[in-house]
Amino acid sequence: MEKETEKILEKIRLKRREKKISLLNLANDVGISHSHLYYIESKRVVPSVDVFIKIAKSLGIDFKEFFT
């Protein structure tokens, strides 16, 4: 996995924790299982673009923020 990809996935976890949203609540809001979100945050799985955008929306941020 590319370092840039790992950084983006790490930002998902950091933003979720910053906003004090549980893994389960975010996963339910996005429409994925909590284990799938766990794998995304632990850098084992790269989400599809659709899931990535849903995560950003659920966190209340512009998905572009993950790329800066």
HTML snippet that shows the backbone in 3Dmol.js (N, CA, C, O; Angstrom):
<script src="https://3Dmol.org/build/3Dmol-min.js"></script>
<div id="view" style="width:600px;height:400px;position:relative"></div>
<script>
const pdb = `
ATOM      1  N   MET A   1       0.847  -1.175   0.000  1.00  0.00           N
ATOM      2  CA  MET A   1       0.000   0.000   0.000  1.00  0.00           C
ATOM      3  C   MET A   1       0.891   1.237   0.000  1.00  0.00           C
ATOM      4  O   MET A   1       1.899   1.292   0.704  1.00  0.00           O
ATOM      5  N   GLU A   2       0.510   2.210  -0.787  1.00  0.00           N
ATOM      6  CA  GLU A   2       1.267   3.457  -0.883  1.00  0.00           C
ATOM      7  C   GLU A   2       1.190   4.249   0.421  1.00  0.00           C
ATOM      8  O   GLU A   2       0.174   4.218   1.115  1.00  0.00           O
ATOM      9  N   LYS A   3       2.253   4.948   0.742  1.00  0.00           N
ATOM     10  CA  LYS A   3       2.290   5.777   1.961  1.00  0.00           C
ATOM     11  C   LYS A   3       1.179   6.826   1.956  1.00  0.00           C
ATOM     12  O   LYS A   3       0.581   7.102   2.996  1.00  0.00           O
ATOM     13  N   GLU A   4       0.902   7.411   0.788  1.00  0.00           N
ATOM     14  CA  GLU A   4      -0.143   8.429   0.691  1.00  0.00           C
ATOM     15  C   GLU A   4      -1.502   7.841   1.053  1.00  0.00           C
ATOM     16  O   GLU A   4      -2.300   8.473   1.745  1.00  0.00           O
ATOM     17  N   THR A   5      -1.753   6.632   0.579  1.00  0.00           N
ATOM     18  CA  THR A   5      -3.009   5.950   0.893  1.00  0.00           C
ATOM     19  C   THR A   5      -3.104   5.692   2.387  1.00  0.00           C
ATOM     20  O   THR A   5      -4.159   5.902   2.986  1.00  0.00           O
ATOM     21  N   GLU A   6      -2.023   5.241   2.991  1.00  0.00           N
ATOM     22  CA  GLU A   6      -2.010   4.989   4.434  1.00  0.00           C
ATOM     23  C   GLU A   6      -2.306   6.259   5.218  1.00  0.00           C
ATOM     24  O   GLU A   6      -3.017   6.216   6.222  1.00  0.00           O
ATOM     25  N   LYS A   7      -1.770   7.386   4.771  1.00  0.00           N
ATOM     26  CA  LYS A   7      -2.019   8.666   5.455  1.00  0.00           C
ATOM     27  C   LYS A   7      -3.489   9.057   5.381  1.00  0.00           C
ATOM     28  O   LYS A   7      -4.056   9.551   6.355  1.00  0.00           O
ATOM     29  N   ILE A   8      -4.100   8.835   4.229  1.00  0.00           N
ATOM     30  CA  ILE A   8      -5.523   9.161   4.066  1.00  0.00           C
ATOM     31  C   ILE A   8      -6.371   8.287   4.994  1.00  0.00           C
ATOM     32  O   ILE A   8      -7.291   8.779   5.647  1.00  0.00           O
ATOM     33  N   LEU A   9      -6.063   7.012   5.049  1.00  0.00           N
ATOM     34  CA  LEU A   9      -6.827   6.105   5.910  1.00  0.00           C
ATOM     35  C   LEU A   9      -6.634   6.456   7.383  1.00  0.00           C
ATOM     36  O   LEU A   9      -7.565   6.333   8.178  1.00  0.00           O
ATOM     37  N   GLU A  10      -5.452   6.884   7.741  1.00  0.00           N
ATOM     38  CA  GLU A  10      -5.185   7.319   9.112  1.00  0.00           C
ATOM     39  C   GLU A  10      -6.011   8.572   9.440  1.00  0.00           C
ATOM     40  O   GLU A  10      -6.502   8.717  10.559  1.00  0.00           O
ATOM     41  N   LYS A  11      -6.159   9.461   8.474  1.00  0.00           N
ATOM     42  CA  LYS A  11      -6.942  10.678   8.699  1.00  0.00           C
ATOM     43  C   LYS A  11      -8.405  10.352   8.987  1.00  0.00           C
ATOM     44  O   LYS A  11      -9.054  11.050   9.767  1.00  0.00           O
ATOM     45  N   ILE A  12      -8.926   9.303   8.368  1.00  0.00           N
ATOM     46  CA  ILE A  12     -10.310   8.897   8.643  1.00  0.00           C
ATOM     47  C   ILE A  12     -10.451   8.590  10.132  1.00  0.00           C
ATOM     48  O   ILE A  12     -11.368   9.082  10.789  1.00  0.00           O
ATOM     49  N   ARG A  13      -9.548   7.785  10.652  1.00  0.00           N
ATOM     50  CA  ARG A  13      -9.591   7.415  12.073  1.00  0.00           C
ATOM     51  C   ARG A  13      -9.436   8.646  12.959  1.00  0.00           C
ATOM     52  O   ARG A  13     -10.173   8.811  13.931  1.00  0.00           O
ATOM     53  N   LEU A  14      -8.487   9.503  12.627  1.00  0.00           N
ATOM     54  CA  LEU A  14      -8.240  10.697  13.442  1.00  0.00           C
ATOM     55  C   LEU A  14      -9.443  11.632  13.448  1.00  0.00           C
ATOM     56  O   LEU A  14      -9.816  12.156  14.498  1.00  0.00           O
ATOM     57  N   LYS A  15     -10.053  11.845  12.284  1.00  0.00           N
ATOM     58  CA  LYS A  15     -11.223  12.726  12.207  1.00  0.00           C
ATOM     59  C   LYS A  15     -12.397  12.142  12.990  1.00  0.00           C
ATOM     60  O   LYS A  15     -13.116  12.875  13.668  1.00  0.00           O
ATOM     61  N   ARG A  16     -12.593  10.835  12.900  1.00  0.00           N
ATOM     62  CA  ARG A  16     -13.688  10.194  13.635  1.00  0.00           C
ATOM     63  C   ARG A  16     -13.495  10.380  15.131  1.00  0.00           C
ATOM     64  O   ARG A  16     -14.431  10.739  15.844  1.00  0.00           O
ATOM     65  N   ARG A  17     -12.285  10.137  15.603  1.00  0.00           N
ATOM     66  CA  ARG A  17     -11.996  10.294  17.033  1.00  0.00           C
ATOM     67  C   ARG A  17     -12.088  11.755  17.463  1.00  0.00           C
ATOM     68  O   ARG A  17     -12.584  12.051  18.550  1.00  0.00           O
ATOM     69  N   GLU A  18     -11.619  12.661  16.624  1.00  0.00           N
ATOM     70  CA  GLU A  18     -11.681  14.089  16.909  1.00  0.00           C
ATOM     71  C   GLU A  18     -13.128  14.541  17.120  1.00  0.00           C
ATOM     72  O   GLU A  18     -13.413  15.372  17.982  1.00  0.00           O
ATOM     73  N   LYS A  19     -14.032  13.978  16.317  1.00  0.00           N
ATOM     74  CA  LYS A  19     -15.441  14.336  16.404  1.00  0.00           C
ATOM     75  C   LYS A  19     -16.191  13.470  17.415  1.00  0.00           C
ATOM     76  O   LYS A  19     -17.400  13.617  17.592  1.00  0.00           O
ATOM     77  N   LYS A  20     -15.466  12.566  18.074  1.00  0.00           N
ATOM     78  CA  LYS A  20     -16.025  11.702  19.124  1.00  0.00           C
ATOM     79  C   LYS A  20     -17.207  10.875  18.625  1.00  0.00           C
ATOM     80  O   LYS A  20     -18.245  10.772  19.278  1.00  0.00           O
ATOM     81  N   ILE A  21     -17.012  10.295  17.452  1.00  0.00           N
ATOM     82  CA  ILE A  21     -18.019   9.415  16.856  1.00  0.00           C
ATOM     83  C   ILE A  21     -17.506   7.986  16.995  1.00  0.00           C
ATOM     84  O   ILE A  21     -16.358   7.696  16.657  1.00  0.00           O
ATOM     85  N   SER A  22     -18.347   7.111  17.486  1.00  0.00           N
ATOM     86  CA  SER A  22     -17.909   5.724  17.654  1.00  0.00           C
ATOM     87  C   SER A  22     -17.773   5.048  16.289  1.00  0.00           C
ATOM     88  O   SER A  22     -18.373   5.465  15.299  1.00  0.00           O
ATOM     89  N   LEU A  23     -16.979   4.015  16.278  1.00  0.00           N
ATOM     90  CA  LEU A  23     -16.778   3.221  15.069  1.00  0.00           C
ATOM     91  C   LEU A  23     -18.118   2.678  14.587  1.00  0.00           C
ATOM     92  O   LEU A  23     -18.428   2.726  13.397  1.00  0.00           O
ATOM     93  N   LEU A  24     -18.904   2.163  15.519  1.00  0.00           N
ATOM     94  CA  LEU A  24     -20.203   1.580  15.181  1.00  0.00           C
ATOM     95  C   LEU A  24     -21.161   2.634  14.615  1.00  0.00           C
ATOM     96  O   LEU A  24     -21.840   2.380  13.621  1.00  0.00           O
ATOM     97  N   ASN A  25     -21.218   3.804  15.236  1.00  0.00           N
ATOM     98  CA  ASN A  25     -22.121   4.853  14.754  1.00  0.00           C
ATOM     99  C   ASN A  25     -21.747   5.330  13.361  1.00  0.00           C
ATOM    100  O   ASN A  25     -22.621   5.516  12.515  1.00  0.00           O
ATOM    101  N   LEU A  26     -20.452   5.531  13.113  1.00  0.00           N
ATOM    102  CA  LEU A  26     -20.029   5.962  11.784  1.00  0.00           C
ATOM    103  C   LEU A  26     -20.321   4.878  10.749  1.00  0.00           C
ATOM    104  O   LEU A  26     -20.819   5.166   9.661  1.00  0.00           O
ATOM    105  N   ALA A  27     -20.015   3.653  11.088  1.00  0.00           N
ATOM    106  CA  ALA A  27     -20.267   2.546  10.155  1.00  0.00           C
ATOM    107  C   ALA A  27     -21.750   2.466   9.807  1.00  0.00           C
ATOM    108  O   ALA A  27     -22.106   2.309   8.639  1.00  0.00           O
ATOM    109  N   ASN A  28     -22.615   2.573  10.816  1.00  0.00           N
ATOM    110  CA  ASN A  28     -24.057   2.529  10.567  1.00  0.00           C
ATOM    111  C   ASN A  28     -24.496   3.689   9.685  1.00  0.00           C
ATOM    112  O   ASN A  28     -25.313   3.507   8.782  1.00  0.00           O
ATOM    113  N   ASP A  29     -23.970   4.860   9.934  1.00  0.00           N
ATOM    114  CA  ASP A  29     -24.326   6.045   9.145  1.00  0.00           C
ATOM    115  C   ASP A  29     -23.886   5.898   7.689  1.00  0.00           C
ATOM    116  O   ASP A  29     -24.585   6.327   6.771  1.00  0.00           O
ATOM    117  N   VAL A  30     -22.737   5.298   7.494  1.00  0.00           N
ATOM    118  CA  VAL A  30     -22.191   5.114   6.146  1.00  0.00           C
ATOM    119  C   VAL A  30     -22.874   3.952   5.425  1.00  0.00           C
ATOM    120  O   VAL A  30     -22.937   3.929   4.196  1.00  0.00           O
ATOM    121  N   GLY A  31     -23.386   2.986   6.195  1.00  0.00           N
ATOM    122  CA  GLY A  31     -24.039   1.824   5.596  1.00  0.00           C
ATOM    123  C   GLY A  31     -23.098   0.661   5.359  1.00  0.00           C
ATOM    124  O   GLY A  31     -23.299  -0.142   4.448  1.00  0.00           O
ATOM    125  N   ILE A  32     -22.057   0.577   6.195  1.00  0.00           N
ATOM    126  CA  ILE A  32     -21.121  -0.547   6.123  1.00  0.00           C
ATOM    127  C   ILE A  32     -21.028  -1.180   7.504  1.00  0.00           C
ATOM    128  O   ILE A  32     -21.482  -0.595   8.487  1.00  0.00           O
ATOM    129  N   SER A  33     -20.450  -2.355   7.583  1.00  0.00           N
ATOM    130  CA  SER A  33     -20.304  -3.013   8.878  1.00  0.00           C
ATOM    131  C   SER A  33     -19.195  -2.338   9.678  1.00  0.00           C
ATOM    132  O   SER A  33     -18.284  -1.729   9.117  1.00  0.00           O
ATOM    133  N   HIS A  34     -19.290  -2.457  10.985  1.00  0.00           N
ATOM    134  CA  HIS A  34     -18.249  -1.848  11.817  1.00  0.00           C
ATOM    135  C   HIS A  34     -16.910  -2.537  11.582  1.00  0.00           C
ATOM    136  O   HIS A  34     -15.861  -1.905  11.708  1.00  0.00           O
ATOM    137  N   SER A  35     -16.933  -3.825  11.240  1.00  0.00           N
ATOM    138  CA  SER A  35     -15.668  -4.519  10.971  1.00  0.00           C
ATOM    139  C   SER A  35     -15.035  -3.993   9.678  1.00  0.00           C
ATOM    140  O   SER A  35     -13.812  -3.888   9.583  1.00  0.00           O
ATOM    141  N   HIS A  36     -15.859  -3.666   8.694  1.00  0.00           N
ATOM    142  CA  HIS A  36     -15.325  -3.096   7.445  1.00  0.00           C
ATOM    143  C   HIS A  36     -14.659  -1.746   7.726  1.00  0.00           C
ATOM    144  O   HIS A  36     -13.567  -1.470   7.230  1.00  0.00           O
ATOM    145  N   LEU A  37     -15.328  -0.911   8.523  1.00  0.00           N
ATOM    146  CA  LEU A  37     -14.742   0.378   8.879  1.00  0.00           C
ATOM    147  C   LEU A  37     -13.465   0.186   9.685  1.00  0.00           C
ATOM    148  O   LEU A  37     -12.495   0.922   9.503  1.00  0.00           O
ATOM    149  N   TYR A  38     -13.464  -0.797  10.571  1.00  0.00           N
ATOM    150  CA  TYR A  38     -12.254  -1.095  11.351  1.00  0.00           C
ATOM    151  C   TYR A  38     -11.099  -1.448  10.408  1.00  0.00           C
ATOM    152  O   TYR A  38      -9.975  -0.985  10.597  1.00  0.00           O
ATOM    153  N   TYR A  39     -11.381  -2.264   9.400  1.00  0.00           N
ATOM    154  CA  TYR A  39     -10.338  -2.648   8.450  1.00  0.00           C
ATOM    155  C   TYR A  39      -9.849  -1.448   7.637  1.00  0.00           C
ATOM    156  O   TYR A  39      -8.668  -1.362   7.298  1.00  0.00           O
ATOM    157  N   ILE A  40     -10.751  -0.534   7.328  1.00  0.00           N
ATOM    158  CA  ILE A  40     -10.353   0.685   6.620  1.00  0.00           C
ATOM    159  C   ILE A  40      -9.415   1.496   7.506  1.00  0.00           C
ATOM    160  O   ILE A  40      -8.337   1.906   7.075  1.00  0.00           O
ATOM    161  N   GLU A  41      -9.839   1.724   8.758  1.00  0.00           N
ATOM    162  CA  GLU A  41      -9.041   2.541   9.669  1.00  0.00           C
ATOM    163  C   GLU A  41      -7.713   1.880  10.042  1.00  0.00           C
ATOM    164  O   GLU A  41      -6.743   2.572  10.352  1.00  0.00           O
ATOM    165  N   SER A  42      -7.667   0.564  10.014  1.00  0.00           N
ATOM    166  CA  SER A  42      -6.416  -0.124  10.348  1.00  0.00           C
ATOM    167  C   SER A  42      -5.560  -0.387   9.108  1.00  0.00           C
ATOM    168  O   SER A  42      -4.575  -1.123   9.160  1.00  0.00           O
ATOM    169  N   LYS A  43      -5.958   0.228   7.998  1.00  0.00           N
ATOM    170  CA  LYS A  43      -5.198   0.209   6.742  1.00  0.00           C
ATOM    171  C   LYS A  43      -5.082  -1.172   6.121  1.00  0.00           C
ATOM    172  O   LYS A  43      -4.096  -1.485   5.454  1.00  0.00           O
ATOM    173  N   ARG A  44      -6.092  -1.989   6.345  1.00  0.00           N
ATOM    174  CA  ARG A  44      -6.103  -3.315   5.733  1.00  0.00           C
ATOM    175  C   ARG A  44      -6.917  -3.329   4.448  1.00  0.00           C
ATOM    176  O   ARG A  44      -6.715  -4.176   3.578  1.00  0.00           O
ATOM    177  N   VAL A  45      -7.853  -2.366   4.340  1.00  0.00           N
ATOM    178  CA  VAL A  45      -8.753  -2.289   3.191  1.00  0.00           C
ATOM    179  C   VAL A  45      -8.825  -0.841   2.731  1.00  0.00           C
ATOM    180  O   VAL A  45      -8.905   0.075   3.550  1.00  0.00           O
ATOM    181  N   VAL A  46      -8.797  -0.641   1.434  1.00  0.00           N
ATOM    182  CA  VAL A  46      -8.989   0.698   0.870  1.00  0.00           C
ATOM    183  C   VAL A  46     -10.454   0.778   0.437  1.00  0.00           C
ATOM    184  O   VAL A  46     -10.915  -0.057  -0.342  1.00  0.00           O
ATOM    185  N   PRO A  47     -11.194   1.783   0.940  1.00  0.00           N
ATOM    186  CA  PRO A  47     -12.616   1.857   0.602  1.00  0.00           C
ATOM    187  C   PRO A  47     -12.838   2.267  -0.846  1.00  0.00           C
ATOM    188  O   PRO A  47     -11.981   2.883  -1.480  1.00  0.00           O
ATOM    189  N   SER A  48     -14.009   1.909  -1.346  1.00  0.00           N
ATOM    190  CA  SER A  48     -14.383   2.391  -2.682  1.00  0.00           C
ATOM    191  C   SER A  48     -14.573   3.898  -2.606  1.00  0.00           C
ATOM    192  O   SER A  48     -14.684   4.466  -1.519  1.00  0.00           O
ATOM    193  N   VAL A  49     -14.608   4.530  -3.748  1.00  0.00           N
ATOM    194  CA  VAL A  49     -14.805   5.980  -3.789  1.00  0.00           C
ATOM    195  C   VAL A  49     -16.150   6.333  -3.155  1.00  0.00           C
ATOM    196  O   VAL A  49     -16.242   7.310  -2.411  1.00  0.00           O
ATOM    197  N   ASP A  50     -17.186   5.556  -3.438  1.00  0.00           N
ATOM    198  CA  ASP A  50     -18.507   5.822  -2.865  1.00  0.00           C
ATOM    199  C   ASP A  50     -18.477   5.771  -1.345  1.00  0.00           C
ATOM    200  O   ASP A  50     -19.021   6.657  -0.685  1.00  0.00           O
ATOM    201  N   VAL A  51     -17.851   4.752  -0.785  1.00  0.00           N
ATOM    202  CA  VAL A  51     -17.763   4.618   0.671  1.00  0.00           C
ATOM    203  C   VAL A  51     -16.927   5.749   1.245  1.00  0.00           C
ATOM    204  O   VAL A  51     -17.263   6.310   2.287  1.00  0.00           O
ATOM    205  N   PHE A  52     -15.853   6.077   0.574  1.00  0.00           N
ATOM    206  CA  PHE A  52     -14.985   7.161   1.036  1.00  0.00           C
ATOM    207  C   PHE A  52     -15.757   8.477   1.116  1.00  0.00           C
ATOM    208  O   PHE A  52     -15.638   9.208   2.099  1.00  0.00           O
ATOM    209  N   ILE A  53     -16.538   8.778   0.095  1.00  0.00           N
ATOM    210  CA  ILE A  53     -17.333  10.011   0.085  1.00  0.00           C
ATOM    211  C   ILE A  53     -18.388   9.980   1.180  1.00  0.00           C
ATOM    212  O   ILE A  53     -18.630  10.995   1.833  1.00  0.00           O
ATOM    213  N   LYS A  54     -19.019   8.830   1.391  1.00  0.00           N
ATOM    214  CA  LYS A  54     -20.016   8.699   2.465  1.00  0.00           C
ATOM    215  C   LYS A  54     -19.377   8.906   3.834  1.00  0.00           C
ATOM    216  O   LYS A  54     -19.983   9.519   4.714  1.00  0.00           O
ATOM    217  N   ILE A  55     -18.171   8.405   4.020  1.00  0.00           N
ATOM    218  CA  ILE A  55     -17.461   8.603   5.290  1.00  0.00           C
ATOM    219  C   ILE A  55     -17.216  10.088   5.509  1.00  0.00           C
ATOM    220  O   ILE A  55     -17.472  10.608   6.595  1.00  0.00           O
ATOM    221  N   ALA A  56     -16.726  10.766   4.494  1.00  0.00           N
ATOM    222  CA  ALA A  56     -16.454  12.204   4.614  1.00  0.00           C
ATOM    223  C   ALA A  56     -17.736  12.962   4.945  1.00  0.00           C
ATOM    224  O   ALA A  56     -17.732  13.816   5.831  1.00  0.00           O
ATOM    225  N   LYS A  57     -18.822  12.666   4.253  1.00  0.00           N
ATOM    226  CA  LYS A  57     -20.098  13.332   4.516  1.00  0.00           C
ATOM    227  C   LYS A  57     -20.567  13.059   5.936  1.00  0.00           C
ATOM    228  O   LYS A  57     -21.031  13.968   6.624  1.00  0.00           O
ATOM    229  N   SER A  58     -20.449  11.831   6.370  1.00  0.00           N
ATOM    230  CA  SER A  58     -20.881  11.475   7.720  1.00  0.00           C
ATOM    231  C   SER A  58     -20.047  12.174   8.784  1.00  0.00           C
ATOM    232  O   SER A  58     -20.538  12.470   9.873  1.00  0.00           O
ATOM    233  N   LEU A  59     -18.789  12.435   8.463  1.00  0.00           N
ATOM    234  CA  LEU A  59     -17.918  13.164   9.393  1.00  0.00           C
ATOM    235  C   LEU A  59     -18.117  14.676   9.269  1.00  0.00           C
ATOM    236  O   LEU A  59     -17.561  15.444  10.054  1.00  0.00           O
ATOM    237  N   GLY A  60     -18.910  15.099   8.283  1.00  0.00           N
ATOM    238  CA  GLY A  60     -19.201  16.516   8.096  1.00  0.00           C
ATOM    239  C   GLY A  60     -18.033  17.306   7.535  1.00  0.00           C
ATOM    240  O   GLY A  60     -17.856  18.483   7.850  1.00  0.00           O
ATOM    241  N   ILE A  61     -17.237  16.649   6.698  1.00  0.00           N
ATOM    242  CA  ILE A  61     -16.090  17.333   6.098  1.00  0.00           C
ATOM    243  C   ILE A  61     -16.067  17.106   4.595  1.00  0.00           C
ATOM    244  O   ILE A  61     -16.666  16.156   4.092  1.00  0.00           O
ATOM    245  N   ASP A  62     -15.379  17.976   3.892  1.00  0.00           N
ATOM    246  CA  ASP A  62     -15.196  17.828   2.458  1.00  0.00           C
ATOM    247  C   ASP A  62     -14.143  16.742   2.237  1.00  0.00           C
ATOM    248  O   ASP A  62     -13.076  16.778   2.849  1.00  0.00           O
ATOM    249  N   PHE A  63     -14.438  15.784   1.370  1.00  0.00           N
ATOM    250  CA  PHE A  63     -13.505  14.674   1.169  1.00  0.00           C
ATOM    251  C   PHE A  63     -12.137  15.145   0.716  1.00  0.00           C
ATOM    252  O   PHE A  63     -11.150  14.436   0.912  1.00  0.00           O
ATOM    253  N   LYS A  64     -12.050  16.327   0.113  1.00  0.00           N
ATOM    254  CA  LYS A  64     -10.761  16.865  -0.337  1.00  0.00           C
ATOM    255  C   LYS A  64      -9.814  17.109   0.836  1.00  0.00           C
ATOM    256  O   LYS A  64      -8.594  17.120   0.674  1.00  0.00           O
ATOM    257  N   GLU A  65     -10.397  17.303   2.013  1.00  0.00           N
ATOM    258  CA  GLU A  65      -9.593  17.553   3.206  1.00  0.00           C
ATOM    259  C   GLU A  65      -8.635  16.391   3.518  1.00  0.00           C
ATOM    260  O   GLU A  65      -7.585  16.586   4.129  1.00  0.00           O
ATOM    261  N   PHE A  66      -9.012  15.199   3.093  1.00  0.00           N
ATOM    262  CA  PHE A  66      -8.170  14.026   3.336  1.00  0.00           C
ATOM    263  C   PHE A  66      -6.902  14.041   2.473  1.00  0.00           C
ATOM    264  O   PHE A  66      -5.933  13.344   2.774  1.00  0.00           O
ATOM    265  N   PHE A  67      -6.917  14.832   1.411  1.00  0.00           N
ATOM    266  CA  PHE A  67      -5.801  14.840   0.482  1.00  0.00           C
ATOM    267  C   PHE A  67      -4.815  15.976   0.696  1.00  0.00           C
ATOM    268  O   PHE A  67      -3.864  16.132  -0.071  1.00  0.00           O
ATOM    269  N   THR A  68      -5.038  16.766   1.733  1.00  0.00           N
ATOM    270  CA  THR A  68      -4.133  17.890   1.998  1.00  0.00           C
ATOM    271  C   THR A  68      -3.241  17.578   3.182  1.00  0.00           C
ATOM    272  O   THR A  68      -2.409  18.403   3.562  1.00  0.00           O
TER     273      THR A  68
END
`;
const viewer = $3Dmol.createViewer("view");
viewer.addModel(pdb, "pdb");
viewer.setStyle({}, {cartoon: {color: "spectrum"}});
viewer.zoomTo();
viewer.render();
</script>
